Amino acid sequence: MTENLAVRQDVTLTPDPRRVIVKLFVPGEDAAVVRTRARALIDRVAHLDDEETGRLLRDTFDRFGSRHRDLAGTFHHHYDLVRHRAARAGDLSPTSRLLVGAYFSHEYAVESAALCNPSMVAHPDQTELGAGQLRVAVSLRQIGEGHLSSIGFATAVLGPGRRLAVADRPGPLVVGQRMGVRHRRDLLAAGLAEEDYDNEVTATVLDALPDRYDEATFERVLGNLPADLLSRASGMGTLEQLRRTNADSYATAFPADTALHQRVLWPATAVESNGMEDARFVRFEDESGPMYRATYTAYDGRSIATRALVSSDLRRFEMTPMRGPGARNKGIALFPRTVGGRHLALCRADGETIGLTGLDGDNRWQSPVPLHAPRDSWELIQVGNCGSPIETEAGWLVLTHGVGPMRRYAIGALLLDLHRPERVIGRLPGVLLSPDDADRDGYVPNVVYSCGGLIHDGELWLPYGASDTRVGFATVPVAALLATMVESGERRHGA
C-alpha cells in the first residue's frame, strides 16, 4: 500500500483566534444616506469633555495596547483616513483625534475560521542549529471572518531524523507596509495586451518608459502625452486602464525587528480585496544566488487572478501579476531553477489537468503542455499540483492532488525527466496521503492538501492542510517513494 509510505507527525498547527490585526472600521459605510453614520460618530466624539475623552483613550490602550504594535500610530492613521468627515477637524484636540481613530478601528482575527494549505522552504536563518537540523519557514493560508484569506508564516526545525519542532507564534502581528517598487515595462505591456488595450496611447506610453521605472516616471510619461491623443474617444479610458494595470505591481515590507511568524501579507490591491490564497513558496536559485519566489491566487469577490511574489529575505516582498494562457486558473507552481535556460512552472489552465508552461520573452506564460489528466478513481474530478517540483537524482518529484467521490481530496505523486520535464517518467500507483478519521472533519471536510514540501536528510517533509481547518505534517522516505513509482505511459511531446 502506497499510503503506508507517509508517516504522520504528532505536531499540528491549529487556528489561533488570538492572532489579530487592527483594521479600519467605518460604521454604516455601505448605507446610502444623506448624513452618514461616520460623520455623526465623529460629532459625538467631539462633544465629549476632555476628562471623558482622556479616560476612554486610556482604557482603550489598557485593553488593547499589548495586543498590537504601535496602536497609537494606527489610530492616527485611521483618523487621517476619516477626518474629511469631521465638520471642524481643526478644532479636535490630539487626544480627541486619537479617540476618533479608535472608534474607527476594530480587531480582525486573521485565522479565526481556518488555517490550511501550507508550503515549506528553508528559512533564511540557519544559525544555532545542531547536526542534522534544518530550520524552515512554513507559509500558511489563514482565513478569517467573511472567508477573507491572507498569508501568514510559522517557523519550524526539522531533524535530526524525523523530529519536528514548530515554534510558538505569539503576537503582536504586523501587516506589511506598502512600499515603492520598480515597475517592469514588459509586465505592463503583457497586462495591456491581455486586456486588449493596444492603441496609440498605450503604444506611446510603452515607447517612452524605460525597462524599469518608478511611479514618478510613470506619471510623468502620462502627463507628457500629446493632447491630440488624449482627446480621442478612447483616451481617458485608456489612461484609467494604464493606471489600473500598473497598480497591479507593488511591494510590501516589515520592520526588521519583527519575527517571521508575526508578519501578515494582507490584501493591498483591488484584485486581492477578498483574499490572497494558497501561496506556493519555493527557494529559487540561479547565477545571482538564492531567492524566495511564490505564486498565489488573488480573489476580488468575483474573479481570480494568479500573482507572483519574490523576496530575498522574507521581510520585503514584491508582488506582480502573472500573464499569459499558462497563468489562467489556480494552482501554478514554479520550478526551483531554470531548466535548459527556461523558466518553467506547473499549471492547471483548463481546471482539471496538470500542465507544464514556460515563460516567453514577453514575460507571458505560454500555453501549457499537458502532463497528467484525471485517470484513477481517486482523481477523476480533477488533478493539480501540491507545490513546486522537488529535484531528485531520479527526476523532478511532483506531488499531486486529486479529487474523487464526495469531493474527497488526496495526494499522489509524479516523476518528470530532469532535463526534459515535458516527459512524465513515473507515477505513484496509488495514493500517498488521504484524509483519515482525524483529518476528514473541518471547515471543508474530506480534504488533505499541500502547497509544497521539501527534502531533508533523505526524508520528504510534507506539510498539509486537513479539511481546510488545521495543518499537519507527514514524512516520507524519498528512496522508498521513488522505488515505488512505476514507469508512466503518459510521456508527452518529444518523448
C-alpha positions in Angstrom: 0.0 0.0 0.0 1.5 3.3 -1.1 -0.3 5.2 1.8 1.9 3.3 4.3 4.9 5.3 3.0 3.7 8.5 4.7 4.2 8.8 8.4 2.0 11.4 10.1 3.7 13.5 12.8 2.1 14.3 16.1 2.5 18.0 15.7 -0.5 20.0 14.5 -1.0 23.7 13.9 -4.5 24.9 14.7 -6.2 28.3 14.2 -5.5 30.7 17.0 -8.2 33.4 17.5 -5.7 35.5 19.5 -3.8 36.3 16.3 -5.4 39.6 15.5 -4.6 42.7 13.4 -6.3 46.2 13.5 -8.4 47.1 10.5 -10.2 50.3 9.5 -13.9 50.2 10.6 -16.4 52.7 9.2 -19.9 52.3 10.7 -22.6 52.3 8.0 -20.1 52.8 5.2 -22.4 51.0 2.7 -25.5 52.9 3.6 -26.7 55.4 1.1 -27.9 58.1 3.5 -27.5 61.9 3.4 -25.9 62.1 6.9 -23.5 59.2 7.2 -23.0 57.4 10.5 -19.3 58.2 10.3 -19.9 62.0 10.4 -22.4 61.6 13.3 -19.9 59.4 15.2 -17.1 62.0 14.9 -19.6 64.7 16.1 -20.5 62.7 19.1 -16.8 62.1 20.0 -16.1 65.8 19.5 -18.7 66.7 22.1 -17.1 64.6 24.9 -15.4 66.6 27.5 -11.6 66.4 28.0 -11.9 64.2 31.1 -14.1 61.6 29.4 -12.0 61.7 26.2 -8.8 61.0 28.2 -10.4 58.3 30.3 -11.8 56.4 27.2 -8.5 56.6 25.4 -6.5 55.3 28.4 -9.0 52.5 28.8 -8.6 51.5 25.2 -4.9 51.4 25.4 -5.0 49.4 28.6 -7.3 46.8 26.9 -5.6 46.6 23.5 -2.2 48.1 23.7 -0.3 44.9 24.5 -2.0 43.1 21.6 -0.7 45.4 18.8 2.4 47.2 17.7 2.2 51.0 17.7 -1.6 51.2 18.3 -1.3 55.0 18.7 0.2 55.2 15.2 -2.7 53.0 13.8 -5.3 55.3 15.4 -3.5 58.4 14.0 -3.6 56.7 10.5 -7.3 55.8 10.8 -8.2 59.3 11.9 -6.4 60.7 8.9 -8.5 58.4 6.6 -11.8 59.7 8.0 -11.1 63.2 9.1 -12.8 64.6 6.0 -16.0 63.6 7.7 -15.3 65.9 10.7 -17.1 69.2 10.5 -14.4 71.0 12.4 -11.4 68.7 12.2 -9.0 71.5 13.2 -10.9 72.0 16.5 -10.2 68.4 17.7 -7.5 68.0 20.3 -4.8 65.5 19.7 -6.4 63.2 22.3 -9.8 63.5 20.5 -8.2 62.7 17.2 -6.7 59.5 18.6 -10.1 58.6 20.1 -11.8 59.1 16.8 -9.2 56.7 15.3 -10.0 54.2 18.0 -13.7 54.3 17.2 -12.9 53.8 13.5 -10.8 50.7 14.3 -11.5 47.1 15.0 -9.7 43.8 15.6 -9.8 41.1 13.0 -8.7 37.6 13.8 -6.8 36.5 10.7 -7.2 32.8 11.2 -10.5 32.6 13.2 -12.1 30.4 10.6 -9.3 28.2 9.3 -5.6 27.6 8.9 -4.6 25.5 5.9 -2.7 24.9 2.7 0.9 25.3 3.8 4.2 25.3 1.9 7.7 24.8 3.3 11.1 26.3 2.4 14.5 26.6 4.0 14.5 29.5 6.4 16.8 32.5 5.7 18.4 32.0 9.2 20.2 28.7 9.7 22.2 29.7 12.8 22.4 27.9 16.1 21.3 24.5 14.8 22.7 21.1 15.7 23.8 18.3 13.4 21.0 17.0 11.1 18.8 20.0 11.7 17.2 22.4 9.2 15.2 25.5 10.1 12.2 26.0 7.7 9.7 28.7 7.0 6.1 27.5 6.6 3.7 29.6 4.7 0.0 29.4 5.8 -3.3 30.3 4.3 -5.1 31.9 7.2 -8.9 32.5 6.8 -10.9 34.9 9.0 -14.4 36.3 9.1 -16.1 36.6 5.7 -13.8 33.9 4.3 -11.1 36.5 3.8 -7.7 34.9 3.3 -4.2 36.3 3.9 -0.7 34.8 4.0 1.0 34.1 7.3 4.0 32.2 8.5 5.4 29.8 11.1 8.9 28.6 11.8 9.9 25.0 12.5 13.1 22.9 12.9 13.4 19.6 11.1 15.6 16.8 12.4 17.7 15.1 13.4 15.8 12.2 11.9 12.0 12.7 11.9 12.0 15.1 14.8 9.9 18.2 14.2 9.6 21.3 16.5 7.3 24.1 15.5 8.0 27.4 17.2 5.3 29.2 19.1 3.5 32.1 17.2 2.9 34.9 19.7 1.9 38.4 18.6 1.7 41.2 18.0 1.0 40.6 14.3 2.2 43.2 11.8 0.7 43.9 8.4 3.3 44.8 5.8 3.6 48.4 4.7 3.2 49.2 1.1 6.4 50.5 -0.5 7.5 52.0 -3.8 8.5 49.4 -6.4 10.5 49.5 -9.6 7.8 48.5 -12.2 8.6 46.4 -15.2 7.6 47.6 -18.7 7.2 44.1 -20.0 4.7 43.3 -17.3 2.7 46.4 -18.1 2.8 45.6 -21.8 1.7 42.0 -21.1 -1.2 43.2 -18.9 -2.4 45.7 -21.5 -2.3 43.0 -24.2 -4.3 40.7 -22.0 -7.0 43.4 -21.6 -6.9 44.1 -25.3 -5.7 47.6 -24.9 -3.5 48.1 -27.9 -3.8 51.6 -29.3 -1.9 54.8 -29.9 -2.0 55.9 -26.2 -0.6 52.6 -24.9 2.0 52.4 -27.6 3.2 55.9 -26.9 3.4 55.3 -23.2 5.3 51.9 -23.6 7.7 53.5 -26.0 8.5 56.3 -23.5 9.0 54.1 -20.5 12.4 52.5 -19.6 12.6 48.8 -18.9 12.3 49.5 -15.1 10.6 52.7 -13.8 9.2 54.2 -10.6 5.8 55.7 -10.0 7.0 59.3 -10.6 8.4 58.3 -14.0 5.2 56.6 -14.9 3.1 59.7 -14.0 5.5 62.0 -15.9 5.1 60.0 -19.1 1.3 60.1 -18.7 1.5 63.8 -18.1 3.5 64.4 -21.3 1.1 62.6 -23.6 0.1 64.7 -26.6 -3.2 66.4 -26.3 -4.4 65.0 -29.7 -4.1 61.5 -28.2 -5.9 62.3 -25.0 -8.8 64.0 -27.0 -9.6 60.8 -28.8 -12.7 59.0 -27.6 -10.7 56.2 -26.0 -8.1 58.4 -24.5 -9.3 58.9 -20.9 -10.4 55.3 -20.6 -7.0 54.1 -21.7 -5.4 56.3 -19.1 -7.5 54.7 -16.4 -6.6 51.2 -17.7 -2.9 52.1 -17.7 -3.1 53.2 -14.1 -5.1 50.1 -13.0 -2.7 47.7 -14.8 0.4 49.5 -13.4 -1.1 49.4 -9.8 -1.2 45.5 -10.0 2.5 45.5 -9.1 3.6 46.7 -5.6 6.0 46.0 -2.8 5.4 45.5 0.9 7.9 45.3 3.8 8.0 44.6 7.5 10.1 46.2 10.3 13.5 44.4 10.7 12.7 43.6 14.4 9.6 41.5 13.6 9.8 37.8 13.7 8.6 35.8 10.7 5.6 34.4 12.5 4.4 38.0 13.2 4.3 39.0 9.5 1.0 39.0 7.7 0.8 39.5 3.9 -2.6 41.3 3.7 -4.6 42.2 0.6 -3.3 45.5 -0.8 -4.9 45.9 -4.2 -8.4 45.7 -5.6 -7.7 42.4 -7.3 -6.8 40.9 -3.9 -9.6 42.6 -1.9 -11.3 39.3 -1.0 -8.2 37.3 -0.3 -4.7 36.0 -1.1 -4.9 32.3 -1.3 -2.7 29.2 -1.4 0.8 30.6 -1.6 3.3 28.1 -3.1 6.7 29.1 -2.0 10.0 27.8 -3.4 13.6 28.7 -2.9 14.8 29.6 -6.4 18.4 29.5 -7.3 20.3 30.9 -10.4 23.6 32.6 -11.1 22.5 35.6 -9.0 22.1 33.4 -5.9 19.1 32.1 -3.9 15.8 33.9 -3.9 12.3 33.1 -2.5 9.6 33.0 -5.0 5.9 32.1 -4.7 2.6 32.1 -6.6 -0.7 32.8 -5.0 -4.3 33.3 -6.1 -5.9 36.8 -5.7 -9.6 37.0 -5.4 -11.8 40.1 -5.6 -15.1 38.6 -4.8 -16.0 37.8 -8.4 -12.9 36.5 -10.2 -9.5 35.1 -9.6 -6.1 36.2 -10.8 -2.7 34.5 -10.5 0.1 36.5 -9.0 3.7 36.0 -8.1 5.9 37.3 -5.3 9.6 37.5 -4.8 11.7 38.1 -1.7 15.4 37.8 -0.8 14.7 37.6 3.0 11.0 37.0 3.6 10.9 40.6 5.0 10.4 42.6 1.8 8.2 41.2 -0.9 7.4 42.4 -4.4 4.1 41.3 -5.9 3.4 41.2 -9.6 0.7 39.7 -11.9 1.3 36.6 -14.0 0.2 36.9 -17.6 -0.5 34.6 -20.5 -2.5 31.5 -21.2 -0.4 29.3 -18.9 -1.3 31.6 -15.9 -5.0 31.2 -16.2 -6.8 29.4 -13.3 -5.4 28.5 -9.9 -2.5 26.3 -8.8 0.7 27.5 -10.6 3.9 26.2 -9.0 7.3 27.5 -10.1 10.3 25.2 -10.7 13.2 25.9 -8.2 15.7 26.7 -11.0 15.7 27.2 -14.8 15.8 24.0 -16.9 17.7 24.4 -20.1 17.7 28.1 -19.7 13.9 28.1 -19.4 11.7 29.4 -16.5 9.1 26.7 -16.0 6.0 26.2 -13.9 3.3 23.6 -13.4 -0.2 24.8 -14.0 -3.8 23.8 -14.4 -5.0 26.1 -17.1 -8.1 24.0 -18.0 -9.1 23.5 -14.4 -8.6 19.7 -14.4 -5.2 18.8 -15.9 -1.6 19.2 -14.7 0.3 21.0 -17.4 3.8 22.5 -18.0 4.2 26.1 -19.0 7.2 28.3 -19.8 7.9 32.0 -19.7 8.4 33.6 -23.0 10.4 36.7 -23.9 7.4 39.0 -23.4 7.0 37.8 -19.8 3.9 35.7 -20.6 3.4 32.1 -19.6 2.8 30.1 -22.7 0.1 27.6 -23.5 0.8 24.5 -21.4 1.9 21.1 -22.4 -0.5 18.6 -20.7 1.4 16.2 -18.3 -1.3 14.3 -16.4 -5.1 14.2 -16.7 -7.6 12.6 -14.4 -7.3 8.8 -14.8 -7.6 6.9 -11.5 -10.7 6.6 -9.4 -9.4 8.9 -6.6 -8.7 11.8 -9.1 -11.5 11.6 -11.7 -12.9 15.1 -11.0 -9.6 17.0 -11.3 -5.9 16.8 -10.7 -3.4 19.5 -9.8 0.0 20.0 -8.1 0.8 20.2 -4.4 3.6 22.7 -4.8 6.8 23.2 -6.8 8.6 20.2 -8.3 11.4 18.9 -6.0 14.6 17.9 -7.6 16.0 14.4 -7.0 18.6 12.4 -8.9 15.8 10.3 -10.4 13.9 13.3 -11.7 11.5 16.1 -10.7 9.3 14.8 -7.9 5.8 16.4 -8.3 3.3 16.0 -5.5 -0.2 16.0 -6.9 -3.7 16.3 -5.6 -6.7 14.6 -7.0 -10.4 14.9 -6.3 -12.7 11.9 -6.1 -16.2 10.9 -4.9 -17.8 13.2 -2.4 -15.2 15.8 -3.3 -12.6 13.9 -1.4 -9.0 15.3 -1.9 -6.0 13.0 -1.7 -2.3 13.4 -2.5 -0.3 11.4 -5.1 3.0 11.8 -7.0 4.5 12.0 -10.5 8.1 12.0 -11.7 9.3 14.2 -14.5 12.5 13.9 -16.6 15.2 16.2 -15.1 16.3 17.6 -18.4 13.0 17.3 -20.4 10.2 17.8 -17.8 7.7 17.6 -20.6 8.2 13.8 -20.2 6.4 12.1 -17.3 8.7 9.1 -16.5 7.0 7.7 -13.4 3.9 7.9 -11.2 2.9 6.6 -7.8 0.5 3.7 -8.5 -1.8 4.8 -5.7 -2.4 7.5 -3.1 0.3 8.8 -0.9 -1.9 10.6 1.7 -5.6 10.8 2.1 -8.0 12.0 4.8 -8.1 9.7 7.8 -10.6 9.9 10.6 -8.6 12.7 12.3 -8.3 14.7 9.0 -11.8 14.4 7.5 -13.8 16.8 9.6 -13.4 20.6 9.4 -14.3 23.8 7.6 -14.1 22.0 4.2 -14.5 18.3 5.0 -12.6 15.4 3.5 -9.5 17.3 2.2 -5.8 16.9 2.5 -3.9 19.5 0.5 -0.4 20.9 0.4 1.2 23.8 -1.3 4.7 22.4 -1.2 7.2 20.3 0.8 11.0 19.7 0.7 13.6 17.0 1.1 15.9 17.0 4.2 18.2 14.2 5.2 16.6 11.6 2.9 13.0 12.4 4.0 10.3 14.2 2.1 8.7 16.6 4.6 5.1 17.3 3.6 3.1 19.9 5.5 -0.6 19.6 4.6 -3.9 21.2 5.3 -6.5 19.0 6.9 -10.1 19.8 5.8 -9.1 23.5 5.5 -9.1 23.7 9.3 -5.6 22.9 10.6 -2.1 21.9 9.4 -0.5 18.6 9.9 2.9 17.2 8.9 4.0 13.9 7.3 7.3 12.4 6.4 8.1 10.0 3.5 11.4 8.2 2.9 12.5 9.5 -0.5 14.2 6.4 -1.6 11.2 4.2 -0.8 8.9 6.6 -2.6 11.0 6.7 -5.7 11.3 2.9 -5.7 7.5 2.6 -5.5 6.9 4.8 -8.5 6.2 2.9 -11.8 7.1 3.8 -15.3 4.4 6.1 -16.7 2.7 5.7 -20.1 2.0 9.5 -20.2 5.1 10.6 -22.0 4.5 13.8 -23.8 5.9 16.0 -26.6 9.4 14.8 -27.7 9.2 11.5 -25.9 
